[in-house]
Amino acid sequence: MITNKLLAQTPAGASAPAPLSSEPTPQRDAAPPEPGGGPGKHRLRGQARPLFEPAIVRRAVVDSFRKLDPRHQAKNPVMFVVEVGSALTTGLFVQALAGYGEAPAGFILAISLWLWFTVLFANFAEAMAEGRGKAQADSLRKARKDVHAKQLAEPRRGAVVTPVFAPQLRKGDFVLVEAGDYVPVDGEIVEGVASVDESAITGESAPVIRESGGDRSAVTGGTRVLSDWLIVQVTANPGETFLDRMIAMVEGAKRQKTPNEIALDILLAALTIIFLLATVTLLPYSLFSVEAAKQGAPITITVLVALLVCLIPTTIGGLLSAIGIAGMDRMIQANVIATSGRAVEAAGDVDVLLLDKTGTITLGNRQATEFLPAPGCTKKGLADAAQLSSLADETPEGRSIVVLAKEQYDIRERDVHALKATFVPFKAQTRMSGVDLDGREIRKGAAESIESYVTAQGGSFPPEVHADVAAVSKAGGTPLVVAEGARVLGVIRLKDIVKGGIKERFAELRKMGIKTIMITGDNPVTASAIAAEAGVDDFLAQATPEAKLALIRDHQKGGRLVAMTGDGTNDAPALAQADVAVAMNTGTQAAKEAGNMVDLDSNPTKLIEVVEIGKQLLMTRGALTTFSIANDIAKYFAIIPAAFASTYPVLGRLNIMHLATPQSAILSAVIFNALVIIALIPLALRGITYRAVGASRLLRDHLLIYGLGGIVVPFIGIKLIDVLLVVVHLV
């Protein structure tokens, strides 16, 4: 869009033209948060739900009982065995009430109740994780609006408008959305430019610019147009919109298990079968021993069930599903929607990151900072020509050139219509843009392109300009060369600003064994300077879609998992190939469909946060698995001597915790086995503290903290419960 007198002084009280505002409002995109967090945090991430929000707890308590359905428990072999044991001991309690009990009815009842509590606590952990996701889904449902839409007979303003409800629209239809209207469905802008309030979806209060063409042409149903108008082509049928898919994705109950989780399930099932077979053989062995020795009493079925439950890895079995669901919930709190748990887990295993330079490593808006004239041209002459060539250039770079010429040389009051100018848009083939007016042909673009253009006009490229281009590139800037006809006028220095703190983040990733690669369309010299300043491990300059795809495949052939971000249609092939592909919500439909994650903030730096969340998921699962297996060791010392005390009195010497009675030892172990699940729910939901350390150090820390802790804590816990049972005279 071109307005009259773009550079005219703005009268008091009047609004400045948006394309040339030095402080554009609304922004072309909301300002992304700095790498360490900070500005940009909002509803989903900035106001994270309390860990035990009353409404979620109430729902989780109800769901805990619903999940007692054996069909649900059968999906978790460990907890299914515990439920079967709970039902069996309940039957034994009823039998004891009838006078045929194998042990005192009170003892059997206590064991039975705590076994049921074990199952319920595991169900509660899973329901809490699911409940947080369902609460997010409820929030998203509130953003969905059944609005009126203005359907167009053809994609142009002024065409016949038919009022319809949004659910009546189908893929391929065209709608007109004007200031104050809600966007009825997901779509691609085919005409117009407008500021859009996306706070209902992203929580970000700052409006953003959406326009036809390029990588900022997608709009989401439920957002609101604040100014101007858009013609949108519908890209999704009812029930298939992005908001519908978001709601389905955040429903924890619909989460599929990841390969890592399936493998751990198989391991836990194998351990359960082994201990089940071992426990089953103990009863006939005990009966034989009593018969042979003619003394003692055989072990009871109630005690065998308690022994089995304490032997199998119930702690991790009860928390495993909650850990996975909570990992997806943490991703949602970061405003990233993952299409599956597999994607979240893959993020934790990533060892190569491909990051776009612009907007990820640098702030994204390169600014013109200096005019470097060629011999025979003044700085003001260069600035004048550069500004003329940029009047219709609405990119941040183009606007900054206009502003720099205005600030340094007071060049303003240009009436575009009076100039009768013909603007030449930028094309990837020519890599330059410009303007034709009054017989003048002014072009600006890459040095190679301008050199070819000038040579074709019969001119030559001055060596001084070559030197300026090289100097700007070596300093990490981007040189734009300006020419008029066959004459080179000089160079414009564009400066990329590397984001604060990004170099430290890359250093942390390097400690974790993750390789960072910067992707840029800049020439190799410029790319090298930015890469050195940012601290990335490698870079790909003058990147094309084919080059990105080839780079990803090369790393994958070496057995590496690759992550990348993208927002354009030209990124879709590489996103589809990458193991973790984060598409920007503001990007094209093709990019969002190719990725397995969507960043609602459209902040390319989020890829680093995504990897950290994935790492945290795997670290949490590993830590709690270590703790679960380790705490079984302490339970062995508590329950095995007590279980066989009646058959082999000599085993009483192994009662190193000096537990009061065999019944107290067994009951204390079962109670601790149940309570430890509840105690670890906060850790499973929140995840362990993320630290950027190597695998060897992480394993060492897990063994020291969770392995050793898993051995020590049960000894203390079981002893305290035993003392409490004696004090209250329950044993």
Buried (B, 14 or more C-beta within 10 A) or exposed (E): EEEEBBBBEEEEEEEBBBBBEEEBEBBBBBEBBBBEEEEBBBBBBBEBBEEEBEEBBEBBBEBBEEBBEEEBBEEBBBBBBBBBBBBBBBEBBBBBEEEEBBBEBBBBBBBBBBBBBBBBBBBBBBBBBBBBBBBBBEBBEEBBBEBEBBBBEEBEEEBEBEEBEBBEBEBEBBBBBBEEBBBBBBBBBBBBBBBBBBBBBBBBEBBBBBBBEEBBBBBBBBBBBBBBBBBBBBBBBBEEBBBBBBBEBBBBEEBEBBEBBEEBBEEBBEBBEEBBEEBEEBBEEBEEBBEEEEEBEBBBBBBBBBBBBBBBBBBBBBBBBBBBBBBBBBBBBBBBBBBBBBBBBBBBBBBBBBBBBBBBBBBBBBBBEBBBBBEEBEBBBBBBBBBBBBBBBBBBBBBBBBBBBBEBBEBBEBEBEEEEBEBBEBEEEBBBBBBBBEEEBBBBBBBBBBBBBBEEBEBEBBEBBBEBBEBBBEBBBBBBBBBBBBBBBBBBBBBBBBBEBBBEBBEBBBEBEBBBBBBBBBBBBBBBBBBEBBBBBEBBBEBEBEBBBBBBEEBBEEEBBBBBBBBBBBBBBBBBBBBBBBBBBBBBBBBBEBBBBBBBBBBBBBBBBBBBBBBBBBBBBBBBBBBBBBBBEBBBBBBBBBBBBBBBEEBEEBBEBEBBBBBBBBBBBBBBBBBBBBBBBEBBBBBBEBBBBEEEEBBEBBBEBBBBBBBEBBBEBBBEBBBEBBEEEEB
